[in-house]
Structure formats: structure tokens, C-alpha cells
Amino acid sequence: MTISRTATTFAPPVMEARRWLEGVEHPADRPLLNVSQAAPVDPPPPPLREAMAQIVLDDPEAHLYGPVLGLPGLRNEIATRWSKAYGGTITDRQTAITSGCNQAFAATIATLCNEGDEVIIPVPYYFNHRMWLDMSGVKTVALQTRDGMIPDATDAAKLIGPRTRAIALVTPNNPCGAEYPAQVLQDFMTLARKHGIALIVDETYRDFDSRTGAPHNLFQDPNWDDTLIQLYSFSKAYRLTGHRVGAIVASPSRLAEVEKFLDTVTICPNQLGQRAALWGMQNLDTWLAGERLEILNRRTAISEHFHKLESKGWKLLGCGAYFAYVTHPFAQSSADLAPRIVADAGVLLLPGTMFMPNDVAGGETQFRIAFANIDRDGIETLFDRLANLPY
């Protein structure tokens, strides 16, 4: 019997986790703490919503098909800002807009890979990347990370074979939160170029990096686009999750291939979302800076309160952007514990098994905590509940 493309991969992890909530009641004095998903739960800030309302009323073009690769103004804004931020040269012809960053990854893989090709990804990985590779008939090659959940290019070199088409990195990382040092990214760029493969760098969480200045200098290479493909999302920066706006920065020839994919799948990115992203880039720098500081404050709270878990045998493997990645001390697998923790502690979090291949050990001892939607008090409460688990 023929297996469909979708049957080659697993069920969406976040949707599976939401089913653990069915039939579970949360008392008023212990409301659910949902640290399962990284997406903002708040709507865009009021000034942006007001601007979007005016766009809906006053801009007829916002309701029609637009350019497949996105609004020229938004592409130009990305090129201008990225050139300044990274100290390199990026043109609007090297930018494209997608319906979210997941689509940016899907489109990129479609331009790179054929059936049976391979992509190297550090583990734990972002599960949607693995799902798309499965459905594309592309093999995920797991790259083990080292201390601090940081991958090493010398380890990746040993995994490159004749069917390797790309190395895909996420920094700041999902699920681990790790911020990859600039030299690490440069080492991967050098490795990828040497072997004639692509380096995909997903920087969805770049706006919440704890470092000041450019997190890497890859765009300072005048020939960056012969190897580098950067992905980005506007969902986190401006809370535009439901409007699905992402971006690809790559060579014009690569984007010509991306255009074929996008024209077939969505025809054009969301017109209102694109205009909202552009308005946000031009008007919300101060607001976004404040959002970043709040996320960094919550990251600090993770470090300050983690001793409550550490004394019980937990370990903090990585922390940054929206995520903390931890190990637990229990004999049971995290896959079995996660549904129980919903009922026993009123906490919804994802087990490490959702971020690891079945044949790679480690996920059964790990959890991801997405802390962007709980404040300092919520983080302290979270650790109190986990520290008192009755296992």
C-alpha cells in the first residue's frame, strides 16, 4: 500500500499537547500555566491595530492579489534595515516575503532538495522543520550539539555525504534558546561553501537576542548569497501570528525558484499582514525594544529561580529568546510525564521527545519551557509547581 506524503511524518506536537487539556479541570487557585507554545498570545499593539484598520478601510490594494515575492516596499525595508544591522550589503532583489517563516523553510527546501536528499539539523530540532523534510522525502541527519546546546562545524563535516544539500540552523534556537556565537556561524558558512551546499539560518527570534549589535557577520561577505539563506518571521516581533508574514533573504536566482513554489501554494503573501509588518518596522522600534527588554527580564527570572528545580535534580541546558530547555530527574519518559503534569501541576509543556528523532537518545529526559507568555511571577510559580511534582 502506498503511503501518502503526510503519513510519513508525525502529528503536529502542539495540537497533540492541547488534547492533554481535554477533561482536565484547573481550580481557581491553580490556573493552567501554558508554556507549550512560543507564539505571542496578545494581539498586536493598539497603534498597529489602528493602522491595520485604516489599511482595511482605505487601501483597496490590500484586498487584491499582490506580487508573489511580496510588497516592494516591505522587501526594500528589509534590505535597508538588514544591511545596516549586519553591516553588509543586501538588496531588495535578495529579499522575498512568505506566508510565515514555516513557509519560508518549506519553499527553501523545495528549491534545494529532491527525493532522497539529506539536510543536516542540530538536535533537539524545531519539529516543523523535521515534519516538512519528512513530507518532502528528504532525510533529516541529526547533528548532536555540544555544551550549551551549541553545534560544532567539525561534527557536521563528518555527516556530509553525496546527498547532503543543506545545513539548517536556528539561532536564537528553538527549542533550546541557545544563541549561536558569531564564530560558530562563520565556521558553518565556511564548511557549507567548501562542500557546495546551502547554509540555512532561521533567525525567527533575532529581535530577542540578548546581545547588542549584529549577532554574526555573514552578510559582510560580499559573496554571501552563494551559500547563505536567511529566514525570518514577523510573528514574534509585532504579534502578527495570525497574519502569517515571514521572509527569505537569499540570492536572486534562488528567489526565482522560490517564486515558483509560492505562486503555486499561496499566489501572494497576506496583503494586510505585509502592510502591518511594514508599518511596524517604520513605527514601532521603541515599542519592540521594550518587548525585547521584557523577554530578557523573564530570561533572567529563569536563571534566578531555577535553583528551586536544580536542588531537585533538574538541569538547565539552554535558555534564551522565548525558551528554556531542561532535563528532569524522573525515571519515566518526558513523553509520559507531560500529560500527567497537566493534571498534577496545572502545567502544559512539551517533552523533549517531540524535538528528537526516535533513534537519538536524550529527549526522554528533557522538556522545553516556552516562557514568553508568563511573567516573572508566573515563572516563579511554574518552578514551585514543578519542584513539588509527586513522582
Residue pairs with C-beta under 8 A, 6 or more apart in sequence:
5 135
5 136
5 137
6 135
8 134
8 135
8 137
9 130
9 131
9 134
9 135
10 127
10 131
10 134
12 131
13 127
13 350
13 354
14 36
14 37
14 350
17 36
17 338
17 348
17 350
18 36
20 338
20 339
20 342
20 348
21 32
21 342
21 348
24 342
24 343
26 32
26 346
30 346
30 385
31 346
32 342
32 346
32 347
32 348
33 346
33 347
33 348
33 374
33 378
33 381
33 382
33 385
34 348
34 373
35 347
35 348
35 349
35 369
35 370
35 371
35 373
35 374
35 382
36 348
36 349
36 350
36 370
37 370
38 174
38 236
38 322
38 323
38 370
38 372
39 235
39 236
39 241
40 235
40 236
40 239
40 241
40 372
40 373
41 373
42 239
43 49
43 239
44 52
44 238
44 239
44 240
44 276
44 280
45 238
45 239
45 284
45 287
47 283
47 284
47 287
48 238
48 276
48 279
48 280
48 283
48 284
51 276
51 279
51 283
52 272
52 275
52 276
52 279
55 62
55 272
55 275
55 276
55 279
56 62
56 63
56 272
59 275
61 271
62 271
62 272
62 275
63 271
64 271
65 267
65 268
66 268
66 269
66 271
66 274
67 268
68 259
68 262
68 263
68 267
68 268
69 75
69 96
69 97
69 255
69 258
69 259
69 262
70 95
70 96
70 97
70 98
70 247
70 268
70 269
70 274
71 97
71 271
71 274
71 275
71 278
72 92
73 278
74 97
74 274
74 275
74 277
74 278
74 281
75 92
75 95
75 96
75 97
76 92
76 95
77 278
77 281
77 282
78 90
78 92
78 95
78 232
78 247
78 249
78 281
79 90
79 91
79 92
79 94
79 95
81 281
82 88
82 90
82 95
82 219
82 249
83 89
83 90
83 219
85 214
86 214
86 216
86 217
86 218
86 219
86 220
87 214
87 217
87 219
87 220
88 217
88 218
88 219
88 220
88 221
88 224
89 219
89 222
90 219
90 249
93 252
93 255
94 225
94 249
94 250
94 251
94 252
94 255
95 247
95 248
95 249
95 255
96 247
96 248
96 250
96 255
96 258
96 259
96 262
97 245
97 246
97 247
97 269
97 274
98 104
98 107
98 245
98 246
98 247
98 248
98 258
98 262
98 269
99 244
99 245
99 246
99 262
99 265
99 266
99 269
99 270
100 233
100 235
100 244
100 245
100 246
101 202
101 204
101 231
101 232
101 233
101 235
101 246
101 247
102 128
102 132
102 246
103 244
103 246
103 262
103 265
103 266
104 231
104 232
104 233
104 246
104 247
104 248
105 128
105 129
105 132
105 168
105 200
105 202
105 231
106 132
106 261
107 248
107 258
107 261
107 262
107 265
108 166
108 198
108 200
108 229
108 231
108 248
108 250
108 254
108 258
109 119
109 132
109 133
109 136
109 138
109 166
110 136
110 257
110 258
110 261
111 254
111 257
111 258
111 261
112 119
112 165
112 166
112 198
113 119
113 136
113 138
113 165
113 166
114 137
115 136
115 137
115 138
116 137
116 138
116 139
116 163
117 138
117 139
117 163
117 164
117 165
118 138
118 139
118 140
118 141
118 161
118 163
118 164
118 165
119 133
119 138
119 139
119 140
119 141
119 164
119 165
119 166
119 167
119 168
120 141
120 143
120 156
120 159
120 160
120 164
120 166
120 167
120 168
121 129
121 130
121 133
121 140
121 141
121 142
121 143
121 167
121 168
122 142
122 143
122 144
122 145
122 151
122 169
122 173
123 142
123 143
123 144
123 145
123 355
123 356
123 357
123 360
123 362
124 145
124 149
124 175
124 176
124 325
124 352
124 355
124 356
124 362
124 363
124 366
124 368
125 140
125 142
125 175
125 355
125 356
126 170
126 174
126 175
126 202
126 355
127 354
127 355
129 140
129 168
129 170
129 202
130 140
130 357
133 139
133 140
134 140
138 165
139 163
140 357
141 159
141 164
142 356
142 357
142 360
143 151
143 155
143 156
143 159
143 167
144 151
144 155
144 360
145 151
145 176
145 178
146 152
146 155
148 178
148 317
148 318
149 173
149 176
149 177
149 178
149 317
149 318
149 325
150 178
150 180
150 181
150 184
151 169
151 180
151 184
151 188
152 184
152 187
153 184
153 187
153 188
153 190
153 191
154 187
156 167
156 188
156 191
157 191
160 191
160 195
160 197
164 195
164 197
165 197
165 198
166 192
166 197
166 198
166 199
166 200
166 229
167 188
167 191
167 192
167 197
167 198
167 199
167 200
168 200
168 202
169 180
169 185
169 188
169 199
169 200
169 201
169 202
170 201
170 202
170 203
170 204
171 178
171 179
171 180
171 185
171 201
171 202
171 203
171 205
171 215
172 178
172 179
172 180
172 205
172 206
172 208
172 209
172 320
172 321
172 323
173 179
173 180
173 318
173 320
173 321
173 323
174 204
174 205
174 321
174 322
174 323
175 323
175 325
175 350
175 352
175 355
175 368
176 317
176 318
176 320
176 323
176 325
176 368
177 299
177 318
177 319
177 320
177 321
177 322
177 323
177 324
177 325
178 318
178 320
179 209
179 210
179 211
179 215
179 320
179 321
180 215
180 216
182 214
182 215
182 216
182 217
185 201
185 215
185 216
185 218
186 216
186 217
186 218
188 199
189 199
189 218
189 221
189 227
189 228
192 198
192 199
192 227
193 199
193 226
193 227
197 227
198 227
198 228
198 229
199 227
199 228
199 229
200 229
200 230
200 231
201 216
201 218
201 228
201 229
201 230
201 231
202 230
202 231
202 232
203 215
203 230
203 231
203 232
204 231
204 232
204 233
204 235
204 236
205 236
205 321
205 322
206 215
206 232
207 236
207 237
207 288
207 291
207 292
208 236
208 291
208 292
208 295
208 296
208 320
208 321
208 322
209 215
209 320
209 321
210 296
210 299
210 320
218 224
218 228
219 228
221 228
225 250
225 251
225 252
225 254
226 251
228 249
228 250
229 248
229 249
229 250
229 254
230 248
230 249
230 250
231 246
231 247
231 248
231 249
232 246
232 247
232 248
232 249
233 245
233 246
233 247
234 240
234 245
234 246
234 247
234 273
234 277
234 280
235 241
235 244
235 245
235 246
236 322
237 280
237 288
237 291
238 276
238 277
238 280
238 284
238 288
240 273
240 276
240 277
240 280
243 270
243 272
243 273
243 276
244 269
244 270
244 273
245 269
245 270
245 273
245 274
245 276
245 277
248 254
248 255
248 258
250 258
262 268
262 269
280 288
295 321
295 322
295 372
297 376
298 371
298 372
298 374
298 375
298 376
298 379
299 319
299 320
299 321
299 371
301 376
301 379
301 380
302 316
302 319
302 324
302 369
302 371
302 379
303 316
303 319
305 379
305 380
305 383
306 314
306 316
306 324
306 383
308 383
308 384
308 387
309 316
309 326
309 383
309 386
309 387
310 316
311 387
312 329
312 387
313 328
313 329
314 326
314 327
314 328
314 329
314 386
315 326
315 327
316 324
316 325
316 326
317 325
317 326
317 327
317 366
318 324
318 325
319 325
322 370
322 371
322 372
323 368
323 369
323 370
323 371
324 368
324 369
324 371
325 352
325 366
325 367
325 368
325 369
326 366
326 367
326 369
327 365
327 366
327 367
328 334
328 337
328 365
328 366
328 367
330 337
330 389
330 391
332 391
333 351
333 353
333 364
334 351
334 352
334 353
334 363
334 364
334 365
334 366
334 367
335 351
335 353
335 354
335 363
335 364
337 351
337 391
338 348
338 349
338 350
338 351
338 367
340 391
341 347
341 348
341 349
341 386
341 389
342 348
344 389
344 390
345 385
345 386
345 388
345 389
346 385
347 382
347 385
347 386
349 367
349 368
349 369
349 370
350 367
350 368
350 370
351 363
351 364
351 366
351 367
352 362
352 363
352 364
352 365
352 366
352 367
352 368
353 363
353 364
353 366
354 363
354 368
355 363
355 366
355 368
356 362
356 363
356 366
369 382
371 379
371 382
374 382
